[in-house]
């Protein structure tokens, strides 16, 4: 896969299809890598230009600016927008899962001129301010690992053996998915990098308000912290048996999408929907392509 050098990072990516095709950008989540989209790509119509970035800290994507070492959402969104600009594509149909959903929501709110359609999966947008106290507690209970990583003991254990949490996530978050051993090996290889563990720890600590962000992204993060409305048409997919995300945040955030948000709840599916139901994801993308 080629690598694009941006102001702060070197980003590995796949770029498939005709260069003049309608651009579709597929952004993977945690803990995953770009092959998660293989089934989706196979189900898409021909003639599209499909771009699959690799998140910082995964594969050969790495931060090269020491001041930009961060896992915060503003950093992920900046990487994504920098790649889109460097490839001179856009506006794009932007598709994101998990961390990729967070990056996609952020990119669309920061730069709607580069994103004209949005499909996001599993991780909902918004602060969850409309949740009931019980819903907030349930949401926190399935996200225990995020708070575990905010402790010194949790972060040290993860840094010593990140593969343990990666394997657990795939077993627990999509309980009906049987991931082939070759695919798990591919994921474990992709996350076996010098920057992966620190990026993950900072992502969750920053998200919980337990770590400061990088000064490089201060202006962008300040905007994102206001949870601005997303002004492009959006489709959001979530599985009803997702092991790390709950349904209420997705059911209560429609007001944050000024151009409309279509919610699709997939009965019996877990967290890793691009692998569990690639045809459903492709169908949502095609529907956005058709406007």
VMD Tcl script that draws the C-alpha trace (Angstrom):
set ca {
  {0.00 0.00 0.00}
  {1.26 3.52 -0.73}
  {2.05 6.02 2.02}
  {1.08 9.69 1.97}
  {3.18 12.15 3.96}
  {1.05 14.84 5.59}
  {2.14 17.73 7.83}
  {2.08 15.53 10.94}
  {2.02 11.89 9.82}
  {2.77 9.25 7.26}
  {-0.51 7.56 6.35}
  {-0.80 4.18 4.66}
  {-3.82 3.74 2.41}
  {-5.44 1.68 -0.33}
  {-6.66 3.50 -3.43}
  {-8.73 1.31 -5.77}
  {-10.89 1.94 -8.80}
  {-10.76 4.57 -11.54}
  {-9.19 7.88 -10.56}
  {-12.19 9.73 -11.99}
  {-14.73 7.57 -10.13}
  {-16.97 8.92 -7.38}
  {-14.73 8.88 -4.29}
  {-15.77 6.76 -1.31}
  {-13.51 6.77 1.76}
  {-13.75 3.84 4.20}
  {-12.22 4.36 7.65}
  {-11.73 1.37 9.97}
  {-12.01 1.42 13.74}
  {-10.39 -0.08 16.84}
  {-9.02 -2.70 16.96}
  {-9.02 -3.30 13.22}
  {-7.37 -2.51 9.89}
  {-8.48 -1.76 6.29}
  {-9.20 -5.34 5.21}
  {-12.32 -5.14 7.40}
  {-13.95 -3.48 4.37}
  {-13.19 -6.26 1.87}
  {-16.75 -7.61 1.84}
  {-18.21 -4.11 1.59}
  {-15.98 -3.21 -1.35}
  {-16.93 -6.43 -3.13}
  {-20.62 -5.51 -2.79}
  {-20.27 -1.96 -4.13}
  {-21.00 -1.12 -7.76}
  {-18.12 -0.82 -10.19}
  {-16.74 2.55 -11.19}
  {-16.18 3.98 -7.71}
  {-12.84 5.20 -6.44}
  {-12.52 3.51 -3.04}
  {-9.91 4.82 -0.61}
  {-9.10 3.00 2.63}
  {-6.83 4.85 5.06}
  {-5.01 3.14 7.91}
  {-5.38 4.93 11.25}
  {-2.31 6.36 12.94}
  {-0.50 3.76 15.02}
  {-1.77 0.88 12.85}
  {0.19 -0.79 10.05}
  {2.67 1.65 8.58}
  {0.68 4.77 9.52}
  {2.63 6.74 12.07}
  {2.99 10.21 13.52}
  {6.20 11.93 12.47}
  {5.72 15.23 14.32}
  {6.54 14.69 18.02}
  {4.15 17.48 19.01}
  {1.30 15.70 17.21}
  {1.60 12.41 19.15}
  {-2.03 11.98 20.14}
  {-5.03 9.70 19.85}
  {-7.65 12.41 20.27}
  {-10.48 12.62 17.75}
  {-9.22 15.93 16.38}
  {-5.98 14.20 15.42}
  {-7.76 11.33 13.68}
  {-10.02 13.74 11.79}
  {-7.08 15.93 10.78}
  {-5.22 12.91 9.39}
  {-8.31 11.99 7.38}
  {-8.87 15.47 5.96}
  {-5.15 15.86 5.20}
  {-5.24 12.63 3.19}
  {-8.37 13.65 1.28}
  {-6.79 16.99 0.38}
  {-3.47 15.41 -0.58}
  {-5.22 12.96 -2.90}
  {-7.20 15.88 -4.37}
  {-10.52 14.08 -4.05}
  {-13.73 15.45 -2.71}
  {-16.35 15.97 -1.87}
  {-16.37 12.33 -0.77}
  {-18.84 9.83 0.57}
  {-17.23 9.21 3.94}
  {-17.82 5.90 5.73}
  {-16.48 5.16 9.20}
  {-16.70 2.41 11.80}
  {-15.96 2.81 15.52}
  {-12.93 5.17 15.75}
  {-13.48 5.68 12.04}
  {-17.03 6.83 12.82}
  {-15.71 9.33 15.35}
  {-13.19 10.59 12.79}
  {-15.83 10.74 10.05}
  {-18.35 12.65 12.18}
  {-15.60 15.08 13.15}
  {-14.33 15.53 9.60}
  {-17.85 16.20 8.31}
  {-18.48 18.81 10.99}
  {-15.10 20.49 10.44}
  {-15.08 20.48 6.65}
  {-18.47 19.78 5.05}
  {-17.11 21.04 1.73}
  {-15.00 17.87 1.54}
  {-17.74 15.49 2.75}
  {-21.09 15.48 0.99}
  {-22.50 12.18 2.32}
  {-21.85 10.26 5.52}
  {-22.32 6.63 6.55}
  {-21.23 5.78 10.08}
  {-21.33 2.54 12.00}
  {-21.56 1.42 15.64}
  {-20.23 4.53 17.43}
  {-22.85 7.27 17.70}
  {-22.24 11.01 17.57}
  {-22.94 13.33 20.46}
  {-22.33 13.83 24.19}
  {-25.20 11.60 25.30}
  {-26.75 14.44 27.28}
  {-30.28 13.15 26.62}
  {-29.63 9.76 28.22}
  {-31.35 8.84 31.44}
  {-29.15 8.16 34.50}
  {-29.74 4.42 34.05}
  {-28.81 4.60 30.35}
  {-25.61 6.47 31.22}
  {-24.66 3.79 33.72}
  {-25.36 1.01 31.24}
  {-23.32 2.81 28.58}
  {-20.41 3.13 31.03}
  {-20.68 -0.51 32.10}
  {-20.11 -1.91 28.61}
  {-17.27 0.60 28.13}
  {-15.34 -0.48 31.23}
  {-12.13 -0.95 29.24}
  {-12.08 2.78 28.40}
  {-11.93 3.67 32.08}
  {-9.55 0.81 32.84}
  {-7.10 2.40 30.41}
  {-7.42 5.66 32.36}
  {-5.70 3.95 35.31}
  {-1.98 3.38 35.56}
  {-2.52 -0.33 36.17}
  {-4.76 -0.69 33.12}
  {-2.52 1.30 30.81}
  {0.58 -0.58 31.95}
  {-1.13 -3.94 31.42}
  {-2.34 -2.93 27.98}
  {1.06 -1.65 26.90}
  {2.64 -4.88 28.10}
  {0.18 -7.06 26.18}
  {-2.13 -5.17 23.79}
  {-3.00 -8.41 22.00}
  {-5.03 -9.60 25.00}
  {-7.50 -6.70 24.77}
  {-7.61 -6.95 20.98}
  {-8.54 -10.64 21.11}
  {-11.08 -10.04 23.87}
  {-12.75 -7.24 21.89}
  {-13.29 -9.42 18.85}
  {-14.68 -12.23 21.00}
  {-16.92 -10.04 23.15}
  {-18.18 -7.20 20.96}
  {-19.53 -9.37 18.14}
  {-20.51 -12.59 19.93}
  {-21.95 -14.29 16.82}
  {-18.99 -13.47 14.57}
  {-16.45 -16.22 14.03}
  {-13.38 -14.44 12.76}
  {-11.04 -16.74 10.80}
  {-7.66 -17.22 12.46}
  {-5.89 -15.75 9.42}
  {-7.90 -12.54 9.80}
  {-7.10 -12.31 13.50}
  {-3.42 -12.79 12.70}
  {-3.65 -9.99 10.16}
  {-5.21 -7.66 12.73}
  {-2.65 -8.56 15.39}
  {0.17 -7.91 12.93}
  {-1.33 -4.54 11.97}
  {-1.50 -3.34 15.57}
  {1.97 -4.61 16.49}
  {3.60 -1.20 16.09}
  {5.60 1.14 18.34}
  {2.83 3.76 18.40}
  {-0.32 1.65 18.70}
  {-0.60 1.20 22.47}
  {0.17 4.83 23.32}
  {-2.32 6.04 20.71}
  {-5.06 3.83 22.15}
  {-4.40 4.87 25.74}
  {-4.43 8.55 24.81}
  {-7.61 8.19 22.72}
  {-9.57 6.83 25.66}
  {-7.98 9.03 28.31}
  {-8.61 12.16 26.26}
  {-12.17 11.06 25.54}
  {-12.79 10.61 29.27}
  {-11.30 14.00 30.10}
  {-8.31 12.41 31.83}
  {-5.59 13.57 29.43}
  {-4.88 16.85 27.68}
  {-4.86 17.05 23.92}
  {-1.98 18.06 21.72}
  {-1.51 21.79 21.16}
  {-1.28 21.01 17.44}
  {-5.00 20.19 17.42}
  {-6.20 22.68 20.04}
  {-8.31 24.83 17.70}
  {-9.93 21.85 15.99}
  {-10.57 20.08 19.28}
  {-12.18 23.19 20.76}
  {-14.70 23.16 17.92}
  {-15.36 19.43 18.25}
  {-15.91 19.76 21.99}
  {-19.02 21.85 21.25}
  {-20.54 18.88 19.35}
  {-21.43 20.99 16.30}
  {-24.30 19.88 14.11}
  {-23.42 17.74 11.11}
  {-24.75 19.38 7.96}
  {-24.51 16.50 5.49}
  {-27.01 13.65 4.97}
  {-26.07 10.76 7.25}
  {-26.90 7.08 7.68}
  {-26.00 5.38 10.95}
  {-25.94 1.59 11.44}
  {-25.75 -0.21 14.77}
  {-26.17 -3.82 15.85}
  {-28.65 -4.65 18.57}
  {-26.14 -7.03 20.19}
  {-23.15 -4.68 20.10}
  {-20.92 -5.56 23.03}
  {-19.36 -2.13 23.54}
  {-21.96 0.39 22.33}
  {-25.54 0.81 23.52}
  {-28.57 1.82 21.48}
  {-29.87 4.92 23.38}
  {-27.09 7.32 22.23}
  {-28.02 6.58 18.60}
  {-31.73 6.89 19.29}
  {-31.51 10.30 20.97}
  {-29.09 12.30 18.79}
  {-31.14 13.07 15.65}
  {-31.15 16.81 16.41}
  {-27.38 16.93 15.79}
  {-27.87 16.12 12.08}
  {-29.29 19.20 10.34}
  {-29.47 17.46 6.92}
  {-31.15 14.37 8.32}
  {-29.97 11.12 9.83}
  {-31.31 7.68 8.95}
  {-30.93 5.17 11.79}
  {-30.65 1.49 10.89}
  {-30.73 -1.02 13.76}
  {-29.50 -4.44 12.65}
  {-31.14 -7.15 14.72}
  {-28.80 -9.72 16.22}
  {-25.59 -8.12 14.95}
  {-22.66 -7.05 17.08}
  {-20.04 -4.34 16.83}
  {-18.01 -5.33 13.76}
  {-20.76 -4.75 11.22}
  {-18.48 -4.29 8.16}
  {-17.46 -7.93 8.59}
  {-20.80 -9.24 9.89}
  {-23.10 -7.58 7.35}
  {-21.08 -6.09 4.48}
  {-24.10 -6.07 2.17}
  {-26.05 -3.88 4.62}
  {-23.18 -1.40 4.73}
  {-22.83 -1.42 0.94}
  {-26.56 -0.84 0.56}
  {-26.39 2.17 2.86}
  {-23.47 3.57 0.86}
  {-25.25 3.07 -2.44}
  {-28.35 4.79 -1.09}
  {-26.24 7.82 -0.18}
  {-24.53 7.74 -3.57}
  {-27.93 7.89 -5.20}
  {-28.94 10.81 -3.02}
}
mol new
graphics top color blue
foreach p $ca { graphics top sphere $p radius 0.5 }
foreach p [lrange $ca 0 end-1] q [lrange $ca 1 end] { graphics top cylinder $p $q radius 0.2 }
display resetview
